[in-house]
Amino acid sequence: MNQIEKEISRRRTFAIISHPDAGKTTLTEKFLLYGGAINLAGSVKGKATARHAVSDWMEIEKERGISVTSSVLQFEYDGYCINILDTPGHQDFSEDTYRTLMAADSAVMVIDGAKGVEPQTRKLFKVCVMRKIPIFTFINKMDRDANDSFDLLDEIEKELGIATCPINWPIGSGKEFKGVYERASGNVLTFSDTEKGTKEGKASVIPLDDGDALKAEIGEQALEKLNEEIELLDGASAEYDLKEIQAGNLTPVFFGSALTNFGVEVFLQHFLKMTQAPLPRMSDEGLIEPAQREFSAFVFKIQANMNKAHRDRVAFMRICSGKYDAQMEVKHVQGGKVMRLSQPQQIMADSRKILDEAYAGDIIGVFDPGIFSIGDTLCAPREEFHYAGIPTFAPEHFARVRQLDTMKRKQFVKGITQIAQEGAIQIFKELDSGMEEIIVGVVGVLQFDVLKYRLENEYNVDIRLEPLPYEHIRWIENENPDLNKLVGTSDMKKVTDLRERPLLLFVNPWSVQMVLDRNEGLILSEFGR
Ligand code: G4P
């Protein structure tokens, strides 16, 4: 193995997903703690500072106390170089989250043991299934009263449609939480409430066959129940099958408590063995193998004004093959230009460090003078291929944008176009109206507020948003369609997108079908490719 292959093979890049408050931040802190990236968990993100430390670039986040942006963390553990993609959990702001998942090779799903599968988990999970991203489940907060463990597995299987395979099994929960039984080794790890935020207080290990020692430690009743449950489990749950896990058809399940540090390191160790090094990615030249090609990457996220003082815009890219070093020239395929990336950096929780080199699997942020769009490919100067695009999610909320001061037309158009390029919103024009009438479509309604806020603060433009009743969007796939001939319905609107492609907005799904029925040969698509 040469040095590049070695570096790539030790990389693991995953997204961490959960419903807000399930414990994603806490679990991430503990990972960092084990990786030695911080001395005391909590010094990275104490709750009070947590959500702001990562991204205090936008006042709106502070006002609402939620994290609208994603961040990336890198740390070393046991010879591995691990990249965690944090995903914003707020259910209103999901498109960014979806894109982040596109940059990951696997996902860790954190579930609150007392709450089970929650709406946000369900949504994110569907994206993982769509992309066949392997999912690792961590059922958290076992130190609090939790739902019955079998019920939790059942819920995951039914609600998310994936088979489960528990790697360990909890002994009680809440005050009665005694530890977990590790199925592969046949050992019981007993729970000791560790000092918050430290690595100390290691759990003791007792083999299941050592009945006396176990009885003394966890009590007769708990031991009896455990033995019964193990029997049930062996009969009922899916068998451990690494291939199925890696294919995204089976999720290994771990029980633990991030807050008290119980089961976190064990989870990390198992997880690292089960996940794969950076996977090949599809392009119009076929699969690109990470270790066999020169540098290539794709842009999955663009974030503006992370630093107010500098009014900058950062493009986040996932390196898909080869090695990147700061001196090298790369080709931006969509822009047709060979260039040097400007100020490549790794964005840490609350700081950035300029980097000299990075490898497939890593995420880098580069200064973007306004040339990159989501989904763009970068590769070696003499190569030219495109990575498969990131699908845009169909907006479900629409509003007409009214500009209050018509003298600021230029700033308005510039601002709204740039924000649309970043992928935070999609903009549409009324047919034959130029930029006079702009309709904006978003996946979550919070994006409307973000748009208004950013236009006011960054571009000095005041707007008014008038909600429109449309909820369904369809692109017209036919070549050169004659829109004047199209027989529509009374509640339908004809518009074009930024790239002048024609599309239709509908209030309800029946109208979509009606228009299809009335126009033979019409092809409509839910995605703007
Ligand atoms: P999130 O990123 O998924 O939104 O969740 P976060 O880690 O911020 O955790 C949400 C709350 O749940 C926090 O409590 C956190 O301490 C608590 N928590 C996380 N893991 C566990 C666990 O294993 N057991 C128990 N009992 N609690 C857990 P908080 O009161 O909102 O904040 P804090 O003041 O305690 O930090």
Boltz pocket constraint, residues with backbone or C-beta under 6 A from the ligand:
constraints:
  - pocket:
      binder: B
      contacts: [[A, 18], [A, 19], [A, 20], [A, 21], [A, 22], [A, 23], [A, 24], [A, 25], [A, 26], [A, 27], [A, 46], [A, 47], [A, 89], [A, 140], [A, 141], [A, 142], [A, 143], [A, 144], [A, 256], [A, 257], [A, 258], [A, 259], [A, 260]]
      max_distance: 6.0
